């Protein structure tokens, strides 16, 4: 028999992911702001959406997850949000390496 997941356990990834995306994109925006057009397209997309946009995505994802009736659906939506947050974090973290390799 499967135990029901408590809503506060599902809330943690959205809080951590949303606040983390907001904080780190704010920090990286200052660093990447000077580079401008020489950034790769994924990084420009992340910077275009901005910290408030990613925080809004986290809130919207949380609302959709909690409106979902099936427990399996909630788990899938939570994992999907975490993968998006991980993708954004990897885009920001590995951009200096990609930019450096292009110039070499």
LODREN-210944 format. One record per residue: x, y, z of N, C-alpha, C, O in turn. Coordinates in steps of 0.001 Angstrom, whole numbers, padded with zeros to 6 digits, m for minus. Layout:
BEGIN
site neast X	nnorth Y	nup Z	caeast X	canorth Y	caup Z	ceast X	cnorth Y	cup Z	oeast X	onorth Y	oup Z $
...
REM end
This chain:
BEGIN
site neast 000845	nnorth m001183	nup 000000	caeast 000000	canorth 000000	caup 000000	ceast 000889	cnorth 001244	cup 000000	oeast 001881	onorth 001319	oup 000726 $
site neast 000522	nnorth 002186	nup m000804	caeast 001319	canorth 003391	caup m000969	ceast 000878	cnorth 004472	cup 000016	oeast m000317	onorth 004714	oup 000189 $
site neast 001852	nnorth 005121	nup 000659	caeast 001521	canorth 006202	caup 001584	ceast 001292	cnorth 007493	cup 000816	oeast 001913	onorth 007732	oup m000220 $
site neast 000405	nnorth 008312	nup 001326	caeast 000099	canorth 009587	caup 000687	ceast 001208	cnorth 010594	cup 001019	oeast 001620	onorth 010728	oup 002171 $
site neast 001674	nnorth 011287	nup m000005	caeast 002705	canorth 012292	caup 000182	ceast 002078	cnorth 013547	cup 000763	oeast 001067	onorth 014040	oup 000263 $
site neast 002684	nnorth 014053	nup 001816	caeast 002178	canorth 015280	caup 002441	ceast 002524	cnorth 016487	cup 001579	oeast 003574	onorth 016525	oup 000938 $
site neast 001636	nnorth 017465	nup 001572	caeast 001825	canorth 018624	caup 000705	ceast 003052	cnorth 019442	cup 001090	oeast 003669	onorth 020058	oup 000221 $
site neast 003420	nnorth 019464	nup 002360	caeast 004591	canorth 020250	caup 002751	ceast 005878	cnorth 019619	cup 002244	oeast 006869	onorth 020321	oup 002042 $
site neast 005882	nnorth 018309	nup 002036	caeast 007063	canorth 017663	caup 001466	ceast 007197	cnorth 018053	cup m000005	oeast 008304	onorth 018283	oup m000490 $
site neast 006074	nnorth 018125	nup m000708	caeast 006114	canorth 018541	caup m002106	ceast 006394	cnorth 020034	cup m002255	oeast 006842	onorth 020467	oup m003317 $
site neast 006141	nnorth 020824	nup m001226	caeast 006376	canorth 022262	caup m001292	ceast 007864	cnorth 022599	cup m001230	oeast 008291	onorth 023607	oup m001793 $
site neast 008652	nnorth 021776	nup m000557	caeast 010075	canorth 022059	caup m000366	ceast 010838	cnorth 022262	cup m001678	oeast 011589	onorth 023232	oup m001778 $
site neast 010684	nnorth 021400	nup m002687	caeast 011435	canorth 021637	caup m003925	ceast 011076	cnorth 022954	cup m004606	oeast 011930	onorth 023587	oup m005227 $
site neast 009825	nnorth 023365	nup m004494	caeast 009418	canorth 024614	caup m005136	ceast 009987	cnorth 025826	cup m004401	oeast 010393	onorth 026804	oup m005028 $
site neast 010015	nnorth 025758	nup m003091	caeast 010580	canorth 026866	caup m002314	ceast 012079	cnorth 026955	cup m002555	oeast 012599	onorth 028026	oup m002864 $
site neast 012768	nnorth 025838	nup m002414	caeast 014219	canorth 025830	caup m002602	ceast 014580	cnorth 026177	cup m004045	oeast 015473	onorth 026990	oup m004287 $
site neast 013882	nnorth 025559	nup m005005	caeast 014165	canorth 025830	caup m006412	ceast 013848	cnorth 027259	cup m006809	oeast 014644	onorth 027902	oup m007493 $
site neast 012695	nnorth 027766	nup m006390	caeast 012304	canorth 029134	caup m006747	ceast 013216	cnorth 030186	cup m006149	oeast 013649	onorth 031106	oup m006843 $
site neast 013508	nnorth 030055	nup m004867	caeast 014389	canorth 031023	caup m004204	ceast 015817	cnorth 030901	cup m004747	oeast 016505	onorth 031902	oup m004943 $
site neast 016249	nnorth 029657	nup m004987	caeast 017589	canorth 029458	caup m005542	ceast 017729	cnorth 030054	cup m006930	oeast 018718	onorth 030726	oup m007223 $
site neast 016741	nnorth 029812	nup m007793	caeast 016789	canorth 030397	caup m009129	ceast 016784	cnorth 031921	cup m009068	oeast 017542	onorth 032576	oup m009784 $
site neast 015936	nnorth 032481	nup m008220	caeast 015866	canorth 033932	caup m008088	ceast 017211	cnorth 034504	cup m007641	oeast 017702	onorth 035473	oup m008221 $
site neast 017802	nnorth 033904	nup m006612	caeast 019060	canorth 034405	caup m006057	ceast 020208	cnorth 034275	cup m007060	oeast 020923	onorth 035244	oup m007317 $
site neast 020383	nnorth 033087	nup m007621	caeast 021533	canorth 032866	caup m008487	ceast 021414	cnorth 033572	cup m009829	oeast 022420	onorth 034024	oup m010377 $
site neast 020226	nnorth 033672	nup m010359	caeast 020083	canorth 034401	caup m011625	ceast 020334	cnorth 035888	cup m011396	oeast 020873	onorth 036565	oup m012271 $
site neast 019949	nnorth 036402	nup m010225	caeast 020254	canorth 037800	caup m009901	ceast 021761	cnorth 038020	cup m009858	oeast 022262	onorth 039025	oup m010365 $
site neast 022478	nnorth 037086	nup m009257	caeast 023942	canorth 037201	caup m009157	ceast 024606	cnorth 037068	cup m010526	oeast 025501	onorth 037843	oup m010863 $
site neast 024165	nnorth 036087	nup m011313	caeast 024777	canorth 035870	caup m012616	ceast 024399	cnorth 036960	cup m013608	oeast 025153	onorth 037215	oup m014548 $
site neast 023265	nnorth 037605	nup m013429	caeast 022857	canorth 038679	caup m014338	ceast 023868	cnorth 039820	cup m014295	oeast 024154	onorth 040439	oup m015320 $
site neast 024406	nnorth 040096	nup m013114	caeast 025412	canorth 041155	caup m012991	ceast 026697	cnorth 040761	cup m013717	oeast 027340	onorth 041599	oup m014349 $
site neast 027064	nnorth 039498	nup m013624	caeast 028292	canorth 039032	caup m014269	ceast 028131	cnorth 038978	cup m015789	oeast 029000	onorth 039442	oup m016527 $
site neast 027014	nnorth 038409	nup m016251	caeast 026805	canorth 038234	caup m017685	ceast 026273	cnorth 039484	cup m018366	oeast 026213	onorth 039535	oup m019594 $
site neast 025890	nnorth 040484	nup m017602	caeast 025340	canorth 041701	caup m018194	ceast 026327	cnorth 042419	cup m019082	oeast 025932	onorth 043053	oup m020060 $
site neast 027611	nnorth 042331	nup m018758	caeast 028638	canorth 043017	caup m019534	ceast 028953	cnorth 042288	cup m020835	oeast 029383	onorth 042916	oup m021803 $
site neast 028746	nnorth 040981	nup m020872	caeast 029124	canorth 040173	caup m022024	ceast 028162	cnorth 040388	cup m023179	oeast 028590	onorth 040545	oup m024322 $
site neast 026866	nnorth 040397	nup m022890	caeast 025850	canorth 040708	caup m023897	ceast 025683	cnorth 039664	cup m024981	oeast 025361	onorth 038512	oup m024689 $
site neast 025899	nnorth 040053	nup m026240	caeast 025594	canorth 039207	caup m027396	ceast 026515	cnorth 038002	cup m027551	oeast 026180	onorth 037080	oup m028294 $
site neast 027649	nnorth 037976	nup m026886	caeast 028561	canorth 036850	caup m027065	ceast 028168	cnorth 035633	cup m026229	oeast 028841	onorth 034603	oup m026286 $
site neast 027095	nnorth 035737	nup m025460	caeast 026628	canorth 034599	caup m024672	ceast 025925	cnorth 033583	cup m025555	oeast 025330	onorth 033952	oup m026567 $
site neast 025986	nnorth 032300	nup m025186	caeast 025219	canorth 031288	caup m025924	ceast 023711	cnorth 031541	cup m025788	oeast 023267	onorth 032195	oup m024845 $
site neast 022946	nnorth 031025	nup m026722	caeast 021501	canorth 031268	caup m026753	ceast 020794	cnorth 030792	cup m025482	oeast 019955	onorth 031531	oup m024966 $
site neast 021087	nnorth 029583	nup m024940	caeast 020386	canorth 029175	caup m023708	ceast 020605	cnorth 030148	cup m022548	oeast 019690	onorth 030407	oup m021766 $
site neast 021814	nnorth 030681	nup m022443	caeast 022093	canorth 031634	caup m021369	ceast 021343	cnorth 032933	cup m021594	oeast 020844	onorth 033536	oup m020644 $
site neast 021260	nnorth 033372	nup m022848	caeast 020495	canorth 034591	caup m023137	ceast 019016	cnorth 034407	cup m022821	oeast 018354	onorth 035338	oup m022362 $
site neast 018495	nnorth 033196	nup m023070	caeast 017086	canorth 032919	caup m022744	ceast 016874	cnorth 032990	cup m021237	oeast 015899	onorth 033583	oup m020773 $
site neast 017786	nnorth 032385	nup m020468	caeast 017682	canorth 032419	caup m019004	ceast 017724	cnorth 033856	cup m018509	oeast 016942	onorth 034232	oup m017636 $
site neast 018625	nnorth 034662	nup m019053	caeast 018739	canorth 036059	caup m018623	ceast 017537	cnorth 036885	cup m019077	oeast 017131	onorth 037819	oup m018385 $
site neast 016964	nnorth 036547	nup m020238	caeast 015793	canorth 037277	caup m020731	ceast 014591	cnorth 037056	cup m019811	oeast 013863	onorth 037997	oup m019494 $
site neast 014390	nnorth 035817	nup m019390	caeast 013266	canorth 035517	caup m018488	ceast 013478	cnorth 036231	cup m017162	oeast 012522	onorth 036747	oup m016583 $
site neast 014695	nnorth 036272	nup m016677	caeast 015033	canorth 037015	caup m015466	ceast 014635	cnorth 036299	cup m014190	oeast 013911	onorth 035304	oup m014218 $
site neast 015122	nnorth 036823	nup m013062	caeast 014857	canorth 036179	caup m011774	ceast 013369	cnorth 036133	cup m011422	oeast 012879	onorth 035125	oup m010913 $
site neast 012663	nnorth 037212	nup m011691	caeast 011237	canorth 037248	caup m011349	ceast 010444	cnorth 036257	cup m012208	oeast 009480	onorth 035661	oup m011728 $
site neast 010832	nnorth 036081	nup m013442	caeast 010159	canorth 035138	caup m014322	ceast 010339	cnorth 033701	cup m013859	oeast 009393	onorth 032915	oup m013904 $
site neast 011540	nnorth 033347	nup m013414	caeast 011778	canorth 031989	caup m012924	ceast 011083	cnorth 031763	cup m011593	oeast 010617	onorth 030657	oup m011319 $
site neast 011008	nnorth 032799	nup m010759	caeast 010266	canorth 032682	caup m009505	ceast 008776	cnorth 032505	cup m009797	oeast 008104	onorth 031720	oup m009128 $
site neast 008262	nnorth 033223	nup m010784	caeast 006857	canorth 033065	caup m011179	ceast 006607	cnorth 031665	cup m011721	oeast 005549	onorth 031087	oup m011470 $
site neast 007567	nnorth 031111	nup m012463	caeast 007439	canorth 029742	caup m012955	ceast 007372	cnorth 028750	cup m011804	oeast 006605	onorth 027788	oup m011855 $
site neast 008172	nnorth 028981	nup m010764	caeast 008140	canorth 028092	caup m009596	ceast 006786	cnorth 028151	cup m008897	oeast 006241	onorth 027117	oup m008510 $
site neast 006242	nnorth 029356	nup m008734	caeast 004935	canorth 029510	caup m008085	ceast 003839	cnorth 028878	cup m008939	oeast 002977	onorth 028169	oup m008421 $
site neast 003870	nnorth 029133	nup m010239	caeast 002874	canorth 028557	caup m011140	ceast 002964	cnorth 027028	cup m011152	oeast 001940	onorth 026346	oup m011134 $
site neast 004173	nnorth 026499	nup m011181	caeast 004355	canorth 025045	caup m011154	ceast 003824	cnorth 024445	cup m009862	oeast 003202	onorth 023383	oup m009875 $
site neast 004069	nnorth 025127	nup m008739	caeast 003566	canorth 024641	caup m007453	ceast 002043	cnorth 024623	cup m007433	oeast 001436	onorth 023665	oup m006953 $
site neast 001424	nnorth 025685	nup m007956	caeast m000038	canorth 025731	caup m007993	ceast m000617	cnorth 024623	cup m008865	oeast m001604	onorth 023987	oup m008495 $
site neast m000004	nnorth 024394	nup m010020	caeast m000476	canorth 023326	caup m010902	ceast m000300	cnorth 021970	cup m010236	oeast m001169	onorth 021105	oup m010343 $
site neast 000814	nnorth 021784	nup m009553	caeast 001076	canorth 020508	caup m008877	ceast 000046	cnorth 020237	cup m007799	oeast m000452	onorth 019117	oup m007690 $
site neast m000279	nnorth 021234	nup m007007	caeast m001215	canorth 021021	caup m005913	ceast m002663	cnorth 020926	cup m006378	oeast m003524	onorth 020449	oup m005639 $
site neast m002934	nnorth 021377	nup m007595	caeast m004283	canorth 021208	caup m008156	ceast m004456	cnorth 019836	cup m008800	oeast m005578	onorth 019399	oup m009058 $
site neast m003352	nnorth 019169	nup m009055	caeast m003396	canorth 017839	caup m009672	ceast m004005	cnorth 016847	cup m008685	oeast m003638	onorth 016825	oup m007510 $
site neast m004923	nnorth 016038	nup m009162	caeast m005642	canorth 015122	caup m008277	ceast m004867	cnorth 013838	cup m007988	oeast m004976	onorth 013284	oup m006894 $
site neast m004105	nnorth 013370	nup m008936	caeast m003411	canorth 012097	caup m008712	ceast m002056	cnorth 012335	cup m008046	oeast m001357	onorth 013304	oup m008341 $
site neast m001718	nnorth 011447	nup m007165	caeast m000443	canorth 011552	caup m006465	ceast 000720	cnorth 011324	cup m007417	oeast 001759	onorth 011975	oup m007305 $
site neast 000547	nnorth 010411	nup m008342	caeast 001583	canorth 010136	caup m009341	ceast 001823	cnorth 011372	cup m010206	oeast 002965	onorth 011680	oup m010544 $
site neast 000762	nnorth 012071	nup m010560	caeast 000888	canorth 013298	caup m011341	ceast 001654	cnorth 014371	cup m010597	oeast 002459	onorth 015090	oup m011190 $
site neast 001408	nnorth 014485	nup m009299	caeast 002145	canorth 015462	caup m008478	ceast 003631	cnorth 015145	cup m008460	oeast 004471	onorth 016038	oup m008571 $
site neast 003941	nnorth 013874	nup m008319	caeast 005347	canorth 013475	caup m008295	ceast 006021	cnorth 013778	cup m009627	oeast 007153	onorth 014262	oup m009652 $
site neast 005345	nnorth 013501	nup m010719	caeast 005909	canorth 013765	caup m012048	ceast 006107	cnorth 015263	cup m012262	oeast 007143	onorth 015677	oup m012783 $
site neast 005136	nnorth 016078	nup m011871	caeast 005269	canorth 017529	caup m012026	ceast 006398	cnorth 018085	cup m011167	oeast 007118	onorth 018988	oup m011595 $
site neast 006559	nnorth 017551	nup m009954	caeast 007644	canorth 018002	caup m009080	ceast 009000	cnorth 017647	cup m009687	oeast 009921	onorth 018464	oup m009672 $
site neast 009121	nnorth 016449	nup m010213	caeast 010379	canorth 016042	caup m010845	ceast 010645	cnorth 016889	cup m012086	oeast 011789	onorth 017267	oup m012339 $
site neast 009614	nnorth 017189	nup m012855	caeast 009786	canorth 018034	caup m014048	ceast 010284	cnorth 019420	cup m013660	oeast 011168	onorth 019960	oup m014326 $
site neast 009736	nnorth 020009	nup m012597	caeast 010198	canorth 021326	caup m012152	ceast 011651	cnorth 021260	cup m011704	oeast 012443	onorth 022145	oup m012027 $
site neast 012004	nnorth 020217	nup m010963	caeast 013385	canorth 020095	caup m010500	ceast 014354	cnorth 019932	cup m011667	oeast 015469	onorth 020451	oup m011620 $
site neast 013945	nnorth 019222	nup m012705	caeast 014797	canorth 019083	caup m013884	ceast 014970	cnorth 020416	cup m014611	oeast 016055	onorth 020718	oup m015109 $
site neast 013906	nnorth 021212	nup m014672	caeast 014019	canorth 022544	caup m015277	ceast 014970	cnorth 023412	cup m014459	oeast 015828	onorth 024097	oup m015015 $
site neast 014814	nnorth 023378	nup m013139	caeast 015708	canorth 024165	caup m012269	ceast 017157	cnorth 023703	cup m012425	oeast 018072	onorth 024525	oup m012457 $
site neast 017365	nnorth 022399	nup m012520	caeast 018711	canorth 021872	caup m012715	ceast 019274	cnorth 022303	cup m014068	oeast 020453	onorth 022640	oup m014172 $
site neast 018441	nnorth 022293	nup m015096	caeast 018883	canorth 022739	caup m016410	ceast 019292	cnorth 024207	cup m016424	oeast 020292	onorth 024571	oup m017043 $
site neast 018517	nnorth 025050	nup m015740	caeast 018856	canorth 026473	caup m015652	ceast 020166	cnorth 026647	cup m014886	oeast 021026	onorth 027430	oup m015291 $
site neast 020318	nnorth 025914	nup m013774	caeast 021546	canorth 026013	caup m012982	ceast 022761	cnorth 025566	cup m013800	oeast 023805	onorth 026217	oup m013753 $
site neast 022640	nnorth 024481	nup m014536	caeast 023746	canorth 024004	caup m015376	ceast 024067	cnorth 024995	cup m016484	oeast 025233	onorth 025196	oup m016822 $
site neast 023038	nnorth 025617	nup m017050	caeast 023262	canorth 026626	caup m018082	ceast 024095	cnorth 027770	cup m017533	oeast 025022	onorth 028242	oup m018190 $
site neast 023767	nnorth 028213	nup m016331	caeast 024510	canorth 029314	caup m015727	ceast 025918	cnorth 028901	cup m015315	oeast 026874	onorth 029649	oup m015519 $
site neast 026044	nnorth 027719	nup m014739	caeast 027343	canorth 027295	caup m014232	ceast 028345	cnorth 026973	cup m015336	oeast 029538	onorth 027231	oup m015173 $
site neast 027888	nnorth 026419	nup m016451	caeast 028809	canorth 026001	caup m017493	ceast 028965	cnorth 027001	cup m018625	oeast 029697	onorth 026727	oup m019576 $
site neast 028312	nnorth 028135	nup m018558	caeast 028448	canorth 029151	caup m019598	ceast 029864	cnorth 029694	cup m019713	oeast 030350	onorth 029843	oup m020835 $
site neast 030556	nnorth 030000	nup m018616	caeast 031930	canorth 030493	caup m018779	ceast 032834	cnorth 029490	cup m019498	oeast 033715	onorth 029894	oup m020257 $
site neast 032630	nnorth 028190	nup m019271	caeast 033431	canorth 027180	caup m019954	ceast 033147	cnorth 027173	cup m021446	oeast 034070	onorth 027091	oup m022256 $
site neast 031872	nnorth 027260	nup m021812	caeast 031495	canorth 027259	caup m023223	ceast 032027	cnorth 028512	cup m023904	oeast 032555	onorth 028430	oup m025013 $
site neast 031899	nnorth 029657	nup m023271	caeast 032382	canorth 030905	caup m023857	ceast 033891	cnorth 030867	cup m024022	oeast 034422	onorth 031342	oup m025026 $
site neast 034571	nnorth 030312	nup m023054	caeast 036028	canorth 030238	caup m023119	ceast 036468	cnorth 029290	cup m024238	oeast 037448	onorth 029568	oup m024930 $
site neast 035755	nnorth 028177	nup m024423	caeast 036112	canorth 027222	caup m025463	ceast 035870	cnorth 027791	cup m026854	oeast 036607	onorth 027470	oup m027786 $
site neast 034859	nnorth 028625	nup m027008	caeast 034573	canorth 029229	caup m028311	ceast 035687	cnorth 030187	cup m028728	oeast 036030	onorth 030275	oup m029907 $
site neast 036252	nnorth 030906	nup m027750	caeast 037287	canorth 031877	caup m028051	ceast 038625	cnorth 031215	cup m028331	oeast 039503	onorth 031829	oup m028938 $
site neast 038793	nnorth 029975	nup m027900	caeast 040091	canorth 029294	caup m028081	ceast 040274	cnorth 028792	cup m029488	oeast 041306	onorth 028199	oup m029803 $
REM end
